[in-house]
Amino acid sequence: MQGDALFFSVRCKKINSKNQSRINGEIRAKEIRLISSSGEMLGIMPPQEALRMAEEEDLDLVEISPAAVPPVCKIMDYGKYRFEQMKREKENRRNQRVTELKEVGLSVTIDVGDLNVKARQTMKFLDAGNKVKVSIRLRGRQMAHASLGVDVMKRFFDMLEGKAVMDKAPVQEGRNIIMMLSAAKQ
């Protein structure tokens, strides 16, 4: 039981430290490149001296770029920095758009009316920002005439009136003919 609690606390500590910058006494480099609170480059110095300067201004020493040689640190208010960083991350998540893959099924013997309905539905999917997979399942003797299925696909693409871009041209894969579409840039 006690070993599990220790594992849990160590695991939580790793998760938390992954997202946060090192501050003040946590900075372990021998030398750092320091930027003042006003954005002025102060040069390379030991972290103890930089920490003293930060404490004089009643601010924190924050490691901004740990991968640089030497690491870049800045004198700033860490609480305000984390707040702005979290606000930016939240805004980025809000602006992210997840594209879905929608599938439209056709057949070699599809009639014009049905093809129009499928084309209108595909335009709705594309307008919503989704990618569309158009497929035809070949049955029985249709396997010998796969070129007819490719022709249906090309007619279908022409019906989309330039609202779609063909990511993947119609290709026969076993019993299926597949074409991938995405919205055209306007």
FILO-681334 format. One record per atom (N, C-alpha, C): x, y, z. Coordinates in steps of 0.1 Angstrom, whole numbers, plus 5000, padded with zeros to 4 digits. Layout:
REM residues N
XYZ/...
This chain:
REM residues 186
500849885000/500050005000/500950135000/501950135008/502750245009/503550274996/503950164990/504750174977/503850234966/502550194966/501650254956/501450404958/501450454971/501250594973/502550664968/503650614971/504950674966/504950674951/504550574944/504550574930/503550674925/502350694931/501450784927/501950934928/502650964939/503151094941/504251124931/505151034929/506251054919/505651074905/504550994902/503951004888/503351144887/502651184897/501951314896/502951434895/504051414902/505151514901/505651524887/505851414880/506351414867/505451474857/504151444859/503151504850/503051654852/503151704864/503051854866/504351924861/505551864863/506751924859/506951934844/506151844837/506351844822/505851964816/504752024822/504152144816/504652274821/505452274832/505852404838/507352424835/507652554835/509052604833/509752594847/511052584847/511752584860/511852734864/511752754877/511852894882/512752894894/513353014896/514153054908/515252944911/515152874922/516152784927/516152654919/515152624911/515052504903/516052504891/516552614887/517452624876/518752574880/519252474873/520452404877/521652424868/521552504857/522652534848/523752614855/524952594850/526152664856/526052814851/525652834839/525552974833/524252984826/523653104826/522353124819/522553254811/521753274801/521653394793/520353464799/520553584804/519553654811/518953774803/517553774804/516853884798/516153954809/516254094810/515554164821/514054174819/513454224829/511954234829/511454334818/512354424814/511954514803/512254464789/512854344788/513154274776/514654304771/515454364779/516854394775/517754274778/518654244769/519554134770/520654174780/520854104791/521854134801/523054054800/523053944792/524253864790/524253734797/525453674797/525553544803/526153564817/525553494827/525953504841/525553384849/526053364861/525653254869/524153274874/523453164876/522053174880/521853244894/522853224903/522753284916/522653444915/523553494906/523553644904/522153694898/521753614888/520453644881/519253634891/519353534900/518253524910/518253634920/519453684923/519653804932/518953924926/519253944912/518654054905/517154044905/516653924903/515153904902/514553944916/515253894927/514653924940/514654074943/515654144938/515754294940/514554364934/514054304922/512954364915/511654304920/511754214930/510554144936/509754064925/510553994916/510053914905/510653774906/510353684896/510853554896/511853544884/512753444885/513653414874/513053284868/512653294855/511953194848/512753144836/512953014835/513752954824/512752944812/513053024802/512153024790/512552924780/513852914777/514252814767/515352724773/514952614779/515952524785/516852454775/516452434762/517152364753/518352444747/518352574749/519352664743/520652644751/521752674745/523052664752/523652804753/523852874764/523252834777/521752864777/521052804787/519652824788/519252974789/518153004783/517653144784/516653164795/516953264804/516053294815/515653434814/514453464820/513953604820/513453634834/513553764838/513053814850/511653854848/510653794854/509253824852/508453774864/507153814864/506153764874/505653634868/506053524875/505753384871/504253364870/503553414880/502053384881/501353444869/501753574865/501153634853/501553564841/502853514840/503353444828/502553314826/502253234837/501453114836/500053134832/499453244838/498153284834/497953314819/498953394814/498853424800/499153294791/500053214796/500253084788/499052994788/498352984799/497152904800/496052964791/495953094791/494953164783/495253134768/496553144764/496853114750/496552974746/496852874755/496552734753/495052714751/494252774760/492852764759/492252824746/492852934742/492452994729/492752904717/493952844718/494352744707/493452624707/493052574718/492152464718/490752494713/490352624716/489052664711/489052684696/490152724690/490252754676/490552624668/490952514675/491252394667/489952334662/490052284649/488952224643/489252084640/488451984644/488651844642/487951814629/488751764619/488051724606/487751584607/486451554603/486051414603/486051364589/486051234588/486051164575/484651104573/483951164563/482651114560/482751024548/481850924547/481850834536/480550844528/480650844515/479450844506/479650724497/478550644497/478650514489/477850534476/478450494465/477850494452/477750354447/477150334435/477150204429/477350224414/477750124407/478050134393/476750164385/475650124390/474350134383/473450244389/474150344396/473350454402/472750544392/471450594394/470750674385/471150824387/470850904378/471151054379/470551124391/469351094394/468651154405/469351124418/469650994420/470350954432/471751014433/472451024421/473751084421/473751234425/472651304421/472451444425/472251454440/471551364446/471251374460/472651354467/473351254463/474651224470/475651344468/475551404456/476451524454/476151634463/474851664465/474351774474/474851734488/474651614493/475051574506/476651594508/477351554497/478751564498/479151714499/478451804492/478751944493/478551994507/477551944514/477251984528/478451944537/478851814535/480051764542/481251854540/481551884527/482751964524/482652114530/481452164529/481252304535/481452304550/481152194556/481352184571/482852164574/483652144564/485152134566/485551984568/484751894564/485051754566/485751694553/486451594554/486951514542/485951414539/485851374526/484851274522/485551164514/485151044518/485650924511/484450874503/484650864490/483550824481/483950674477/483050584478/483350444475/482250374467/482750284459/481750204451/482150054454/481249974458/481449834461/481049754448/482049684442/481749614430/481249474434/480149434427/479449304430/479449214417/479749094419/479648994408/480349034396/479649044385/480249064372/480749204370/480449294379/480949434379/482449434380/482949334387/484449324388/485149334375/484549274365/485149264351/485049404344/484149494349/483949624343/484249734353/485349734360/485649834370/485749974364/486149974351/486250104344/484950184345/483750114345/482450184346/482350254359/482850184370/482850244383/483650374384/484850364377/485750484377/485050594369/484350564359/483550674351/482550734360/481850654368/480750704377/481450804387/482550764392/483350854402/483650984395/484150984383/484551104376/483351194373/482251134369/480951214368/480551274381/480651194391/480351244405/481151364408/482451354406/483451464409/483051594401/482751574388/482351684380/481051754385/480151684391/478951744396/479151834408/480351824415/480651904427/481052044423/481052074410/481252214405/482452294411/483552224412/484752294417/484752314432/483852264440/483852284454/484752184461/485252084454/486051974460/487351964452/488351914460/489651884454/489851734456/490351674446/490551524447/491951494454/491851454466/493051414473/493651284468/492751194465/493151064460/492251024448/492851004436/492050974424/491350834426/490350814419/489650684420/490550564417/490650474427/491550364426/490850234430/491050124423/490350004427/491249934437/490649904448/491349824459/490549704462/490849594456/490049474458/488649484451/487549474459/486249484454/485749634454/486549724460/486049864461/486849954452/486150064448/486850174441/486650294451/487850354454/487850464465/488450584459/487750704463/488250834459/488150924472/489151004475/489151094486/489051234482/488151314488/487851454485/488051544497/488451664494/488451764505/487951894499/487651994508/487052114503/488052194495/487652264484/488552344476/488752474484/489952534482/490352664488/489652774480/488952864487/488252964480/488853104483/
